[in-house]
Amino acid sequence: MSNTLLEVSDLSMRFGGLLAVDEVAFSVHRDEVFAIIGPNGAGKTTVFNCVGGFYKPASGRIAMDGKDITGMPSHKVALHGLVRTFQNVRLFKNLTVLENLLVAQHASMETNLLKGLLKTAGYRQSEKDALKRAVEWLDFMGLRDYANREAGNLAYGHQRRLEIARCMITQPRLLMLDEPAAGLNPREKHELQQLIDQLRKEFGVAVLLIEHDMSLVMGVSDRIMVMEQGKPIATGLPADIRSDPRVIKAYLGEE
Protein backbone atom coordinates (compact mmCIF):
# COMPACT_ATOMS: atom_id res chain seq x y z
CA MET A 1 0.00 0.00 0.00
CA SER A 2 1.32 3.41 -0.99
CA ASN A 3 2.22 5.84 1.79
CA THR A 4 0.56 8.65 -0.19
CA LEU A 5 -2.95 9.48 0.98
CA LEU A 6 -3.69 12.66 -1.00
CA GLU A 7 -2.11 13.42 -4.37
CA VAL A 8 -2.66 16.79 -6.07
CA SER A 9 -1.28 17.12 -9.60
CA ASP A 10 -1.08 20.20 -11.87
CA LEU A 11 -3.97 21.93 -10.10
CA SER A 12 -5.10 25.22 -11.65
CA MET A 13 -8.05 27.49 -10.89
CA ARG A 14 -9.31 30.57 -12.70
CA PHE A 15 -11.78 33.25 -11.68
CA GLY A 16 -12.63 34.94 -14.96
CA GLY A 17 -9.30 36.20 -16.30
CA LEU A 18 -7.49 35.74 -12.99
CA LEU A 19 -5.30 32.66 -12.64
CA ALA A 20 -5.53 32.17 -8.86
CA VAL A 21 -3.77 28.79 -8.70
CA ASP A 22 -1.22 27.78 -11.32
CA GLU A 23 -0.25 24.08 -11.69
CA VAL A 24 0.09 23.33 -7.98
CA ALA A 25 1.31 19.83 -7.11
CA PHE A 26 1.88 18.20 -3.72
CA SER A 27 1.14 15.03 -1.78
CA VAL A 28 0.15 14.28 1.81
CA HIS A 29 1.36 11.06 3.40
CA ARG A 30 -0.56 8.90 5.86
CA ASP A 31 -0.30 10.14 9.47
CA GLU A 32 1.49 13.31 8.28
CA VAL A 33 0.88 16.96 9.09
CA PHE A 34 1.39 18.92 5.87
CA ALA A 35 1.11 22.71 6.00
CA ILE A 36 0.52 25.22 3.21
CA ILE A 37 1.73 28.73 3.99
CA GLY A 38 2.27 31.95 2.09
CA PRO A 39 1.43 35.67 2.07
CA ASN A 40 -2.18 36.84 1.77
CA GLY A 41 -3.46 36.24 -1.75
CA ALA A 42 -0.99 33.43 -2.43
CA GLY A 43 -3.78 30.99 -3.37
CA LYS A 44 -3.78 28.79 -0.25
CA THR A 45 -7.52 28.92 0.42
CA THR A 46 -8.31 28.39 -3.26
CA VAL A 47 -6.27 25.17 -3.18
CA PHE A 48 -8.14 24.13 -0.04
CA ASN A 49 -11.50 24.82 -1.66
CA CYS A 50 -10.57 22.78 -4.73
CA VAL A 51 -9.36 19.82 -2.67
CA GLY A 52 -12.38 19.96 -0.37
CA GLY A 53 -14.91 20.05 -3.20
CA PHE A 54 -16.11 23.64 -2.83
CA TYR A 55 -14.55 24.70 -6.14
CA LYS A 56 -14.27 22.73 -9.34
CA PRO A 57 -10.71 23.28 -10.61
CA ALA A 58 -10.05 24.47 -14.14
CA SER A 59 -7.54 21.66 -14.63
CA GLY A 60 -5.47 19.11 -12.77
CA ARG A 61 -6.20 16.00 -10.73
CA ILE A 62 -6.97 15.37 -7.06
CA ALA A 63 -6.77 11.78 -5.83
CA MET A 64 -7.63 10.44 -2.38
CA ASP A 65 -5.98 7.10 -1.69
CA GLY A 66 -5.62 6.58 -5.44
CA LYS A 67 -9.26 7.42 -6.25
CA ASP A 68 -9.97 10.43 -8.43
CA ILE A 69 -12.11 12.97 -6.53
CA THR A 70 -11.47 15.93 -8.87
CA GLY A 71 -14.53 18.16 -9.09
CA MET A 72 -16.63 16.11 -6.67
CA PRO A 73 -18.92 18.18 -4.41
CA SER A 74 -17.90 18.45 -0.78
CA HIS A 75 -20.42 15.92 0.58
CA LYS A 76 -19.09 13.25 -1.77
CA VAL A 77 -15.48 14.17 -0.98
CA ALA A 78 -16.34 13.62 2.70
CA LEU A 79 -17.45 10.07 1.93
CA HIS A 80 -13.87 9.39 0.80
CA GLY A 81 -12.60 10.35 4.28
CA LEU A 82 -11.62 13.97 3.67
CA VAL A 83 -13.27 16.64 5.86
CA ARG A 84 -12.47 20.25 6.73
CA THR A 85 -12.93 23.14 9.11
CA PHE A 86 -13.24 26.78 8.05
CA GLN A 87 -11.38 29.97 8.87
CA ASN A 88 -14.70 31.37 10.16
CA VAL A 89 -16.24 28.76 12.45
CA ARG A 90 -19.33 27.21 10.85
CA LEU A 91 -21.34 25.47 13.54
CA PHE A 92 -25.09 25.05 13.84
CA LYS A 93 -25.12 27.83 16.41
CA ASN A 94 -28.76 27.45 17.45
CA LEU A 95 -28.29 23.74 18.18
CA THR A 96 -26.66 22.46 21.34
CA VAL A 97 -23.08 21.23 21.42
CA LEU A 98 -24.34 17.64 21.63
CA GLU A 99 -26.78 18.12 18.75
CA ASN A 100 -23.97 19.44 16.53
CA LEU A 101 -22.13 16.13 17.00
CA LEU A 102 -25.28 14.07 16.38
CA VAL A 103 -26.07 15.93 13.15
CA ALA A 104 -22.52 15.32 11.92
CA GLN A 105 -23.18 11.56 12.00
CA HIS A 106 -26.21 11.56 9.70
CA ALA A 107 -24.36 9.71 6.93
CA SER A 108 -23.57 6.75 9.22
CA MET A 109 -26.91 6.57 11.07
CA GLU A 110 -29.99 4.53 10.23
CA THR A 111 -32.18 7.12 8.49
CA ASN A 112 -34.90 4.95 6.90
CA LEU A 113 -38.18 6.84 7.43
CA LEU A 114 -40.31 3.77 8.07
CA LYS A 115 -37.79 2.36 10.57
CA GLY A 116 -37.72 5.72 12.29
CA LEU A 117 -41.51 5.86 12.56
CA LEU A 118 -41.64 2.30 13.90
CA LYS A 119 -38.63 2.82 16.17
CA THR A 120 -37.18 -0.52 15.16
CA ALA A 121 -34.42 -2.16 17.18
CA GLY A 122 -31.88 -1.27 14.50
CA TYR A 123 -32.97 2.37 14.51
CA ARG A 124 -32.79 2.63 18.31
CA GLN A 125 -29.34 1.01 18.32
CA SER A 126 -28.15 3.48 15.68
CA GLU A 127 -29.30 6.36 17.88
CA LYS A 128 -27.55 4.89 20.93
CA ASP A 129 -24.30 4.40 19.01
CA ALA A 130 -24.39 7.99 17.72
CA LEU A 131 -25.01 9.35 21.21
CA LYS A 132 -22.17 7.25 22.62
CA ARG A 133 -19.72 8.54 20.00
CA ALA A 134 -20.84 12.12 20.60
CA VAL A 135 -20.29 11.85 24.37
CA GLU A 136 -16.87 10.26 23.81
CA TRP A 137 -15.80 13.22 21.68
CA LEU A 138 -17.21 15.70 24.16
CA ASP A 139 -15.04 14.08 26.81
CA PHE A 140 -12.00 14.01 24.54
CA MET A 141 -12.34 17.71 23.72
CA GLY A 142 -13.13 18.76 27.28
CA LEU A 143 -16.62 19.92 26.30
CA ARG A 144 -18.77 17.54 28.38
CA ASP A 145 -19.91 20.33 30.72
CA TYR A 146 -21.22 22.33 27.73
CA ALA A 147 -23.18 19.48 26.07
CA ASN A 148 -26.58 21.17 26.42
CA ARG A 149 -25.42 24.72 25.75
CA GLU A 150 -26.16 26.33 22.38
CA ALA A 151 -23.01 26.15 20.25
CA GLY A 152 -23.24 29.85 19.44
CA ASN A 153 -22.91 30.69 23.15
CA LEU A 154 -19.59 28.87 23.60
CA ALA A 155 -16.33 30.75 24.05
CA TYR A 156 -14.52 31.07 20.74
CA GLY A 157 -11.79 28.58 21.64
CA HIS A 158 -14.42 26.00 22.59
CA GLN A 159 -16.22 26.60 19.28
CA ARG A 160 -12.97 25.76 17.49
CA ARG A 161 -12.65 22.51 19.43
CA LEU A 162 -16.27 21.61 18.71
CA GLU A 163 -15.75 22.19 14.99
CA ILE A 164 -12.77 19.83 15.00
CA ALA A 165 -14.75 17.27 17.03
CA ARG A 166 -17.57 17.49 14.49
CA CYS A 167 -15.09 16.59 11.77
CA MET A 168 -13.38 13.82 13.73
CA ILE A 169 -16.63 12.08 14.70
CA THR A 170 -17.05 11.16 11.01
CA GLN A 171 -13.82 9.11 11.28
CA PRO A 172 -11.87 10.90 8.53
CA ARG A 173 -8.54 9.82 7.13
CA LEU A 174 -7.53 13.39 6.21
CA LEU A 175 -8.50 16.43 8.30
CA MET A 176 -8.18 19.82 6.60
CA LEU A 177 -7.74 22.73 9.02
CA ASP A 178 -8.19 26.24 7.62
CA GLU A 179 -6.53 28.82 9.91
CA PRO A 180 -7.42 26.90 13.11
CA ALA A 181 -5.37 29.26 15.32
CA ALA A 182 -7.16 32.41 14.11
CA GLY A 183 -8.65 34.27 17.07
CA LEU A 184 -7.06 32.03 19.71
CA ASN A 185 -4.98 33.31 22.61
CA PRO A 186 -1.43 31.96 23.23
CA ARG A 187 -2.61 29.28 25.69
CA GLU A 188 -5.29 28.08 23.27
CA LYS A 189 -2.76 27.98 20.42
CA HIS A 190 -0.47 25.78 22.51
CA GLU A 191 -3.41 23.48 23.32
CA LEU A 192 -4.31 23.37 19.61
CA GLN A 193 -0.79 22.23 18.72
CA GLN A 194 -1.05 19.47 21.31
CA LEU A 195 -4.48 18.50 19.99
CA ILE A 196 -3.31 18.18 16.38
CA ASP A 197 -0.41 16.00 17.46
CA GLN A 198 -2.73 13.89 19.61
CA LEU A 199 -5.25 13.37 16.80
CA ARG A 200 -2.52 12.13 14.50
CA LYS A 201 -0.98 9.78 17.04
CA GLU A 202 -4.17 8.35 18.56
CA PHE A 203 -6.44 8.24 15.52
CA GLY A 204 -3.97 7.93 12.65
CA VAL A 205 -5.45 10.90 10.83
CA ALA A 206 -3.37 12.94 8.40
CA VAL A 207 -3.69 16.73 8.59
CA LEU A 208 -3.59 19.32 5.81
CA LEU A 209 -3.13 22.73 7.39
CA ILE A 210 -3.34 26.36 6.31
CA GLU A 211 -2.04 28.68 8.99
CA HIS A 212 -0.43 32.12 9.41
CA ASP A 213 0.88 31.47 12.91
CA MET A 214 4.44 30.40 12.15
CA SER A 215 5.20 29.07 15.62
CA LEU A 216 2.29 26.64 15.28
CA VAL A 217 3.24 25.67 11.73
CA MET A 218 6.88 25.05 12.60
CA GLY A 219 5.97 23.19 15.77
CA VAL A 220 3.42 20.76 14.37
CA SER A 221 4.26 20.19 10.68
CA ASP A 222 6.24 17.35 9.14
CA ARG A 223 6.51 19.13 5.79
CA ILE A 224 5.58 22.59 4.54
CA MET A 225 4.73 23.95 1.11
CA VAL A 226 5.12 27.70 0.55
CA MET A 227 3.00 29.45 -2.07
CA GLU A 228 3.35 32.85 -3.70
CA GLN A 229 1.06 34.30 -6.38
CA GLY A 230 -0.67 30.99 -6.99
CA LYS A 231 2.47 28.88 -7.35
CA PRO A 232 4.52 26.73 -4.95
CA ILE A 233 7.98 28.20 -4.43
CA ALA A 234 9.35 25.72 -1.87
CA THR A 235 8.44 22.43 -0.22
CA GLY A 236 10.41 20.76 2.55
CA LEU A 237 11.08 20.19 6.22
CA PRO A 238 10.35 23.07 8.65
CA ALA A 239 14.06 23.72 9.24
CA ASP A 240 14.70 23.97 5.49
CA ILE A 241 11.71 26.23 4.88
CA ARG A 242 12.69 28.57 7.72
CA SER A 243 16.05 29.33 6.10
CA ASP A 244 15.02 29.20 2.42
CA PRO A 245 15.90 32.55 0.77
CA ARG A 246 12.89 32.29 -1.58
CA VAL A 247 10.58 32.02 1.40
CA ILE A 248 12.24 34.92 3.22
CA LYS A 249 11.91 37.03 0.07
CA ALA A 250 8.21 36.14 -0.35
CA TYR A 251 7.40 37.18 3.21
CA LEU A 252 9.80 40.06 3.79
CA GLY A 253 10.69 41.26 0.30
CA GLU A 254 14.21 42.34 -0.67
CA GLU A 255 16.06 45.59 -1.04
C-alpha positions in Angstrom: 0.0 0.0 0.0 1.3 3.4 -1.0 2.2 5.8 1.8 0.6 8.7 -0.2 -2.9 9.5 1.0 -3.7 12.7 -1.0 -2.1 13.4 -4.4 -2.7 16.8 -6.1 -1.3 17.1 -9.6 -1.1 20.2 -11.9 -4.0 21.9 -10.1 -5.1 25.2 -11.7 -8.0 27.5 -10.9 -9.3 30.6 -12.7 -11.8 33.2 -11.7 -12.6 34.9 -15.0 -9.3 36.2 -16.3 -7.5 35.7 -13.0 -5.3 32.7 -12.6 -5.5 32.2 -8.9 -3.8 28.8 -8.7 -1.2 27.8 -11.3 -0.3 24.1 -11.7 0.1 23.3 -8.0 1.3 19.8 -7.1 1.9 18.2 -3.7 1.1 15.0 -1.8 0.1 14.3 1.8 1.4 11.1 3.4 -0.6 8.9 5.9 -0.3 10.1 9.5 1.5 13.3 8.3 0.9 17.0 9.1 1.4 18.9 5.9 1.1 22.7 6.0 0.5 25.2 3.2 1.7 28.7 4.0 2.3 31.9 2.1 1.4 35.7 2.1 -2.2 36.8 1.8 -3.5 36.2 -1.8 -1.0 33.4 -2.4 -3.8 31.0 -3.4 -3.8 28.8 -0.3 -7.5 28.9 0.4 -8.3 28.4 -3.3 -6.3 25.2 -3.2 -8.1 24.1 0.0 -11.5 24.8 -1.7 -10.6 22.8 -4.7 -9.4 19.8 -2.7 -12.4 20.0 -0.4 -14.9 20.0 -3.2 -16.1 23.6 -2.8 -14.6 24.7 -6.1 -14.3 22.7 -9.3 -10.7 23.3 -10.6 -10.0 24.5 -14.1 -7.5 21.7 -14.6 -5.5 19.1 -12.8 -6.2 16.0 -10.7 -7.0 15.4 -7.1 -6.8 11.8 -5.8 -7.6 10.4 -2.4 -6.0 7.1 -1.7 -5.6 6.6 -5.4 -9.3 7.4 -6.2 -10.0 10.4 -8.4 -12.1 13.0 -6.5 -11.5 15.9 -8.9 -14.5 18.2 -9.1 -16.6 16.1 -6.7 -18.9 18.2 -4.4 -17.9 18.4 -0.8 -20.4 15.9 0.6 -19.1 13.2 -1.8 -15.5 14.2 -1.0 -16.3 13.6 2.7 -17.5 10.1 1.9 -13.9 9.4 0.8 -12.6 10.3 4.3 -11.6 14.0 3.7 -13.3 16.6 5.9 -12.5 20.2 6.7 -12.9 23.1 9.1 -13.2 26.8 8.1 -11.4 30.0 8.9 -14.7 31.4 10.2 -16.2 28.8 12.5 -19.3 27.2 10.8 -21.3 25.5 13.5 -25.1 25.0 13.8 -25.1 27.8 16.4 -28.8 27.4 17.5 -28.3 23.7 18.2 -26.7 22.5 21.3 -23.1 21.2 21.4 -24.3 17.6 21.6 -26.8 18.1 18.7 -24.0 19.4 16.5 -22.1 16.1 17.0 -25.3 14.1 16.4 -26.1 15.9 13.1 -22.5 15.3 11.9 -23.2 11.6 12.0 -26.2 11.6 9.7 -24.4 9.7 6.9 -23.6 6.7 9.2 -26.9 6.6 11.1 -30.0 4.5 10.2 -32.2 7.1 8.5 -34.9 5.0 6.9 -38.2 6.8 7.4 -40.3 3.8 8.1 -37.8 2.4 10.6 -37.7 5.7 12.3 -41.5 5.9 12.6 -41.6 2.3 13.9 -38.6 2.8 16.2 -37.2 -0.5 15.2 -34.4 -2.2 17.2 -31.9 -1.3 14.5 -33.0 2.4 14.5 -32.8 2.6 18.3 -29.3 1.0 18.3 -28.1 3.5 15.7 -29.3 6.4 17.9 -27.5 4.9 20.9 -24.3 4.4 19.0 -24.4 8.0 17.7 -25.0 9.3 21.2 -22.2 7.2 22.6 -19.7 8.5 20.0 -20.8 12.1 20.6 -20.3 11.8 24.4 -16.9 10.3 23.8 -15.8 13.2 21.7 -17.2 15.7 24.2 -15.0 14.1 26.8 -12.0 14.0 24.5 -12.3 17.7 23.7 -13.1 18.8 27.3 -16.6 19.9 26.3 -18.8 17.5 28.4 -19.9 20.3 30.7 -21.2 22.3 27.7 -23.2 19.5 26.1 -26.6 21.2 26.4 -25.4 24.7 25.8 -26.2 26.3 22.4 -23.0 26.1 20.3 -23.2 29.9 19.4 -22.9 30.7 23.1 -19.6 28.9 23.6 -16.3 30.8 24.1 -14.5 31.1 20.7 -11.8 28.6 21.6 -14.4 26.0 22.6 -16.2 26.6 19.3 -13.0 25.8 17.5 -12.7 22.5 19.4 -16.3 21.6 18.7 -15.8 22.2 15.0 -12.8 19.8 15.0 -14.8 17.3 17.0 -17.6 17.5 14.5 -15.1 16.6 11.8 -13.4 13.8 13.7 -16.6 12.1 14.7 -17.0 11.2 11.0 -13.8 9.1 11.3 -11.9 10.9 8.5 -8.5 9.8 7.1 -7.5 13.4 6.2 -8.5 16.4 8.3 -8.2 19.8 6.6 -7.7 22.7 9.0 -8.2 26.2 7.6 -6.5 28.8 9.9 -7.4 26.9 13.1 -5.4 29.3 15.3 -7.2 32.4 14.1 -8.6 34.3 17.1 -7.1 32.0 19.7 -5.0 33.3 22.6 -1.4 32.0 23.2 -2.6 29.3 25.7 -5.3 28.1 23.3 -2.8 28.0 20.4 -0.5 25.8 22.5 -3.4 23.5 23.3 -4.3 23.4 19.6 -0.8 22.2 18.7 -1.0 19.5 21.3 -4.5 18.5 20.0 -3.3 18.2 16.4 -0.4 16.0 17.5 -2.7 13.9 19.6 -5.3 13.4 16.8 -2.5 12.1 14.5 -1.0 9.8 17.0 -4.2 8.4 18.6 -6.4 8.2 15.5 -4.0 7.9 12.7 -5.5 10.9 10.8 -3.4 12.9 8.4 -3.7 16.7 8.6 -3.6 19.3 5.8 -3.1 22.7 7.4 -3.3 26.4 6.3 -2.0 28.7 9.0 -0.4 32.1 9.4 0.9 31.5 12.9 4.4 30.4 12.2 5.2 29.1 15.6 2.3 26.6 15.3 3.2 25.7 11.7 6.9 25.0 12.6 6.0 23.2 15.8 3.4 20.8 14.4 4.3 20.2 10.7 6.2 17.4 9.1 6.5 19.1 5.8 5.6 22.6 4.5 4.7 24.0 1.1 5.1 27.7 0.6 3.0 29.5 -2.1 3.4 32.9 -3.7 1.1 34.3 -6.4 -0.7 31.0 -7.0 2.5 28.9 -7.4 4.5 26.7 -5.0 8.0 28.2 -4.4 9.4 25.7 -1.9 8.4 22.4 -0.2 10.4 20.8 2.5 11.1 20.2 6.2 10.3 23.1 8.6 14.1 23.7 9.2 14.7 24.0 5.5 11.7 26.2 4.9 12.7 28.6 7.7 16.1 29.3 6.1 15.0 29.2 2.4 15.9 32.5 0.8 12.9 32.3 -1.6 10.6 32.0 1.4 12.2 34.9 3.2 11.9 37.0 0.1 8.2 36.1 -0.3 7.4 37.2 3.2 9.8 40.1 3.8 10.7 41.3 0.3 14.2 42.3 -0.7 16.1 45.6 -1.0 
